[in-house]
Amino acid sequence: MSVSELPTAYGSVPLTARLRATPEDFQVEELLGYDADGAGEHALLWVEKRGANTDWVARELAKFAGVPPVNVGYAGMKDRHAVTRQAFSVQLPGRADPDWSAFPHEEVKVLAATRHSRKLKRGGLRGNRFVIVLREVQGDREGAGRVLEQIAARGVPNYFGEQRFGREGGNLVQARAMFAGRRVDRDKRSMLLSAARSQIFNSVLAERVEQGSWDTALEGEIWALAGSRSWFGPEPFDATLAARLAQGDIHPTGPLWGEGEPASRGVVAELEQRIAAEWRDLADGLAAARMTHDRRALRLLPVGLAWSWLSEDVLEMRFELPAGAYATTVVRELATTG
């Protein structure tokens, strides 16, 4: 099942629209969750890029600073077809900063630079802030308002987005080839393993969306703590857990598949094992790769969701998401985009 075919939480999608008519229609700002130390051998840069790939920017920063690419770090990959603001670190041991204002690419601007004691690590951010503009909008505006209100109150299914699977799902094709014995380099191996896990997770979540249980408790549930990568359970569902679930402090989870049995039990385990059996080649490949079972929240709660109609057929949305979540999973509940 491709991402476009995954079930939505609130029935028929009320709108059609054009997404990313220009890069400015998809703006992303990283939320690191901490301040720079102000001292150290790493330059911590706040960079704005337009229509540029994060990894390419990192390589160009290394070239400009005269350091190896390994000296450059960043917390997250950001969309190419967008305007994004994110942090990069450049290790400059015993050296002064170059003149970052002279960075020779019009599509990339170094907005600020300070010093920091550590290299930025992948995944080391709190989340991202989005401003998304939908153009050429058609459909049921009243219905769209109702869906937006439901998203604000209940959230959306926390699917992995299309980016995880590559063009036309090509990462899954390559993952199967890797599991069959094709050799790949370390970075690609990690990407393909992630795609295989994401396919099983999305399929489990799709089943629970169809059941109406993606944001409720089933017997044998494992719970994710909001704002962290920690999880716990299973344990009997009681009034305390119900209150925490209603408050958004915890979320039900699905499996990031690996070796051995998932942590879930009962009804949840039965569902997850059944879905994994439908993707047996991927599940077996992940086990053979000695991946450790992990969990991911099934529910995604956008923070500060706000929207406004800029004109009859232009809708702007603003919200924040935790690290690892996809803005397109919010948009897809509201509009079919092209």
C-alpha positions as CSV (number, residue, x, y, z in Angstrom):
1,M,0.0,0.0,0.0
2,S,1.5,3.3,-1.1
3,V,1.3,6.4,1.1
4,S,-1.4,8.0,-1.1
5,E,-3.6,4.9,-0.6
6,L,-3.4,4.9,3.2
7,P,-6.7,5.5,5.0
8,T,-7.5,8.9,6.5
9,A,-8.9,9.4,10.0
10,Y,-11.8,11.8,9.2
11,G,-13.6,10.3,6.2
12,S,-13.5,11.7,2.7
13,V,-10.8,14.4,2.2
14,P,-12.8,17.6,1.6
15,L,-10.3,19.6,-0.6
16,T,-8.1,19.3,-3.7
17,A,-5.2,21.8,-3.9
18,R,-1.8,22.5,-5.3
19,L,1.1,22.1,-2.9
20,R,4.6,23.6,-3.4
21,A,3.6,25.9,-6.2
22,T,6.8,27.8,-5.2
23,P,9.4,26.9,-2.5
24,E,8.0,29.7,-0.4
25,D,4.7,27.8,-0.1
26,F,6.4,25.2,2.1
27,Q,8.5,26.8,4.9
28,V,10.2,24.8,7.6
29,E,12.1,26.2,10.6
30,E,14.1,23.8,12.9
31,L,13.5,23.9,16.6
32,L,16.7,22.7,18.3
33,G,15.4,23.0,21.8
34,Y,18.7,24.4,23.2
35,D,21.0,27.4,22.7
36,A,24.6,27.4,21.5
37,D,27.3,27.3,24.1
38,G,29.0,30.4,22.7
39,A,32.4,28.7,22.8
40,G,34.1,25.7,21.4
41,E,35.7,24.5,18.2
42,H,32.4,24.1,16.2
43,A,30.8,27.0,14.3
44,L,27.1,26.7,14.8
45,L,25.4,28.2,11.8
46,W,21.8,29.2,11.2
47,V,21.2,28.7,7.5
48,E,18.3,29.5,5.2
49,K,18.1,27.5,2.0
50,R,15.7,27.6,-1.0
51,G,15.4,24.7,-3.4
52,A,18.5,23.1,-2.1
53,N,19.3,19.6,-0.6
54,T,20.5,19.5,3.0
55,D,23.4,17.1,2.3
56,W,24.6,19.3,-0.7
57,V,24.6,22.4,1.6
58,A,26.7,20.5,4.1
59,R,29.2,19.5,1.5
60,E,29.4,23.1,0.2
61,L,29.9,24.4,3.7
62,A,32.8,22.0,4.2
63,K,34.3,23.1,0.9
64,F,34.0,26.8,1.8
65,A,35.5,26.3,5.3
66,G,38.3,24.1,3.9
67,V,37.5,21.1,6.1
68,P,36.5,17.5,5.3
69,P,32.8,16.8,4.9
70,V,32.8,14.7,8.1
71,N,33.5,18.0,10.0
72,V,30.0,19.2,9.2
73,G,26.9,18.1,11.1
74,Y,23.2,18.8,11.0
75,A,20.2,17.6,13.0
76,G,17.8,16.8,10.2
77,M,17.2,16.5,6.5
78,K,15.0,19.2,5.2
79,D,12.8,19.3,2.1
80,R,14.5,20.4,-1.1
81,H,11.4,22.0,-2.7
82,A,10.9,24.4,0.2
83,V,12.4,27.4,2.1
84,T,14.0,26.0,5.2
85,R,15.9,27.4,8.1
86,Q,18.1,24.9,10.0
87,A,21.3,24.6,12.0
88,F,24.7,23.2,10.7
89,S,27.8,22.7,12.8
90,V,31.3,23.1,11.2
91,Q,34.3,21.9,13.2
92,L,37.1,24.4,13.0
93,P,39.8,23.2,15.5
94,G,42.2,26.0,16.3
95,R,40.8,28.1,13.4
96,A,38.8,31.3,13.1
97,D,35.5,31.4,11.2
98,P,35.7,32.2,7.6
99,D,33.5,35.1,6.3
100,W,30.2,33.2,6.2
101,S,28.6,36.2,4.5
102,A,30.7,35.4,1.4
103,F,29.3,31.9,1.0
104,P,29.0,31.7,-2.8
105,H,25.5,30.3,-3.4
106,E,22.5,32.6,-3.9
107,E,20.0,29.9,-2.8
108,V,21.8,29.5,0.6
109,K,22.3,32.2,3.2
110,V,24.1,32.0,6.5
111,L,21.9,34.1,8.7
112,A,23.8,33.8,12.0
113,A,26.9,32.1,13.4
114,T,28.2,31.4,16.9
115,R,30.4,28.9,18.6
116,H,29.4,25.5,20.1
117,S,31.2,22.7,21.9
118,R,29.7,19.8,20.1
119,K,28.9,18.6,16.6
120,L,25.2,18.5,15.6
121,K,24.0,14.9,15.6
122,R,21.2,13.5,13.3
123,G,17.9,13.6,15.1
124,G,19.2,16.0,17.7
125,L,16.3,18.5,17.6
126,R,13.0,19.1,19.3
127,G,10.9,19.6,16.2
128,N,10.0,21.8,13.3
129,R,7.7,24.7,12.7
130,F,5.8,24.8,9.4
131,V,4.1,27.4,7.3
132,I,2.3,25.7,4.4
133,V,0.3,27.4,1.7
134,L,-2.2,25.5,-0.5
135,R,-3.2,27.1,-3.8
136,E,-5.9,26.4,-6.4
137,V,-8.0,25.0,-3.6
138,Q,-11.3,23.5,-4.6
139,G,-13.9,21.6,-2.6
140,D,-15.9,21.8,0.6
141,R,-14.7,24.8,2.7
142,E,-17.1,24.1,5.6
143,G,-16.0,20.5,5.6
144,A,-12.4,21.6,5.6
145,G,-13.0,23.7,8.7
146,R,-14.6,20.7,10.5
147,V,-11.6,18.5,9.6
148,L,-9.1,21.2,10.8
149,E,-10.9,21.5,14.1
150,Q,-10.8,17.7,14.5
151,I,-7.0,17.7,13.7
152,A,-6.5,20.4,16.3
153,A,-8.4,18.4,18.9
154,R,-7.4,14.8,18.1
155,G,-4.3,15.0,15.8
156,V,-3.7,12.8,12.8
157,P,-2.3,9.3,12.2
158,N,1.5,9.5,12.4
159,Y,2.3,7.9,9.1
160,F,5.8,8.0,7.6
161,G,5.7,10.3,4.5
162,E,6.5,9.5,0.9
163,Q,10.0,10.8,1.3
164,R,10.9,7.8,3.4
165,F,10.2,5.4,0.5
166,G,12.0,7.2,-2.4
167,R,10.7,7.9,-5.9
168,E,7.9,5.5,-6.7
169,G,8.7,3.4,-3.7
170,G,12.2,2.6,-5.0
171,N,13.7,2.3,-1.5
172,L,11.6,-0.8,-0.8
173,V,12.7,-2.3,-4.1
174,Q,16.3,-1.7,-3.1
175,A,15.7,-3.0,0.4
176,R,14.5,-6.3,-0.9
177,A,17.6,-6.5,-3.2
178,M,19.8,-5.8,-0.2
179,F,18.0,-8.5,1.9
180,A,18.6,-10.9,-1.0
181,G,22.4,-10.3,-0.9
182,R,23.1,-7.1,-2.8
183,R,25.9,-5.1,-1.1
184,V,25.3,-1.4,-0.3
185,D,27.3,1.2,1.5
186,R,26.6,2.0,5.2
187,D,24.5,5.2,4.6
188,K,22.3,3.6,2.0
189,R,21.9,0.5,4.2
190,S,20.5,2.6,7.0
191,M,18.1,4.4,4.6
192,L,16.8,1.1,3.2
193,L,16.4,-0.5,6.6
194,S,14.4,2.5,7.7
195,A,12.2,2.2,4.6
196,A,11.4,-1.4,5.4
197,R,10.5,-0.6,9.0
198,S,8.4,2.3,7.8
199,Q,6.3,0.1,5.5
200,I,5.4,-2.3,8.2
201,F,4.6,0.5,10.6
202,N,2.4,2.3,8.1
203,S,0.6,-0.9,7.4
204,V,-0.1,-1.5,11.1
205,L,-1.3,2.1,11.5
206,A,-3.5,1.8,8.5
207,E,-5.2,-1.2,10.0
208,R,-5.8,0.7,13.2
209,V,-7.1,3.7,11.4
210,E,-9.6,1.4,9.6
211,Q,-10.6,0.0,13.0
212,G,-10.9,3.5,14.6
213,S,-8.3,2.5,17.2
214,W,-5.3,4.7,16.1
215,D,-5.8,7.1,19.1
216,T,-7.3,4.8,21.6
217,A,-6.2,1.9,23.8
218,L,-6.2,-1.8,22.8
219,E,-5.4,-4.7,25.1
220,G,-1.6,-5.2,25.2
221,E,-0.8,-1.6,24.2
222,I,2.7,-0.1,24.4
223,W,2.7,3.7,25.2
224,A,5.0,6.4,23.9
225,L,5.8,9.4,26.2
226,A,5.0,12.6,24.3
227,G,8.1,14.7,23.5
228,S,10.5,11.8,24.0
229,R,11.7,8.5,22.5
230,S,10.7,6.6,25.6
231,W,7.9,4.0,25.8
232,F,6.4,1.7,28.5
233,G,3.9,-1.1,28.9
234,P,2.0,-3.1,28.5
235,E,-0.1,-2.5,31.6
236,P,-3.8,-2.5,32.4
237,F,-5.6,0.5,31.0
238,D,-7.0,2.5,33.9
239,A,-8.3,6.0,34.6
240,T,-4.8,7.4,35.0
241,L,-3.7,6.2,31.6
242,A,-7.0,7.4,30.1
243,A,-6.5,10.9,31.5
244,R,-2.9,11.0,30.2
245,L,-4.1,9.8,26.7
246,A,-6.8,12.5,26.6
247,Q,-4.2,15.1,27.6
248,G,-1.8,14.1,24.9
249,D,0.9,13.0,27.4
250,I,1.0,9.5,26.0
251,H,0.2,7.9,22.7
252,P,-0.5,4.3,21.5
253,T,2.4,3.0,19.4
254,G,3.2,0.7,16.5
255,P,6.3,-1.4,15.8
256,L,9.5,-0.4,14.2
257,W,10.3,-4.0,13.3
258,G,13.4,-6.0,14.3
259,E,14.7,-9.2,15.6
260,G,12.6,-11.3,18.0
261,E,9.1,-10.4,19.2
262,P,7.7,-6.9,19.6
263,A,7.0,-5.6,23.1
264,S,3.3,-5.5,22.6
265,R,1.0,-8.3,23.9
266,G,-2.6,-9.5,23.4
267,V,-4.7,-8.0,20.8
268,V,-2.0,-5.5,19.7
269,A,0.6,-8.2,19.3
270,E,-1.8,-10.3,17.3
271,L,-2.5,-7.4,14.9
272,E,1.2,-6.5,14.6
273,Q,2.3,-10.1,13.9
274,R,-0.4,-10.6,11.3
275,I,0.6,-7.4,9.4
276,A,4.3,-8.3,9.6
277,A,3.5,-11.7,8.1
278,E,2.0,-9.8,5.1
279,W,5.4,-8.2,4.7
280,R,7.4,-11.3,5.6
281,D,10.3,-10.6,3.3
282,L,10.8,-7.2,4.9
283,A,10.3,-8.5,8.4
284,D,12.7,-11.4,7.9
285,G,15.3,-9.1,6.3
286,L,15.1,-6.7,9.3
287,A,15.5,-9.6,11.7
288,A,18.5,-10.9,9.8
289,A,20.0,-7.4,9.9
290,R,19.8,-7.7,13.7
291,M,17.7,-4.6,14.0
292,T,16.3,-4.1,17.6
293,H,12.6,-3.7,18.0
294,D,11.5,-0.1,18.7
295,R,8.2,1.8,18.9
296,R,6.7,4.9,17.2
297,A,3.6,6.9,18.3
298,L,0.5,6.1,16.2
299,R,-0.9,9.6,16.9
300,L,0.6,12.9,15.9
301,L,-0.6,16.1,17.6
302,P,0.3,19.3,15.8
303,V,1.1,22.1,18.2
304,G,-0.4,25.5,17.7
305,L,-2.4,24.6,14.6
306,A,-3.8,27.7,13.0
307,W,-5.2,28.4,9.5
308,S,-6.5,31.3,7.4
309,W,-7.9,31.8,3.9
310,L,-5.6,34.2,2.1
311,S,-8.1,34.4,-0.8
312,E,-11.0,32.3,-2.1
313,D,-8.6,29.5,-3.3
314,V,-5.5,30.0,-1.1
315,L,-5.3,28.4,2.4
316,E,-2.4,28.9,4.8
317,M,-1.7,26.5,7.7
318,R,0.8,27.0,10.6
319,F,1.8,24.4,13.1
320,E,4.7,22.7,14.9
321,L,5.6,19.0,14.9
322,P,8.0,16.9,16.9
323,A,11.2,15.6,15.2
324,G,10.6,12.6,12.9
325,A,7.0,13.7,11.9
326,Y,5.9,14.7,8.5
327,A,3.9,17.8,7.7
328,T,2.4,16.0,4.6
329,T,0.6,13.6,7.0
330,V,-1.3,16.6,8.4
331,V,-2.0,18.1,4.9
332,R,-3.3,14.7,3.5
333,E,-6.2,14.6,6.0
334,L,-7.4,17.9,4.6
335,A,-6.5,18.0,0.9
336,T,-5.5,15.8,-2.0
337,T,-2.6,17.6,-3.4
338,G,-0.7,17.7,-6.7
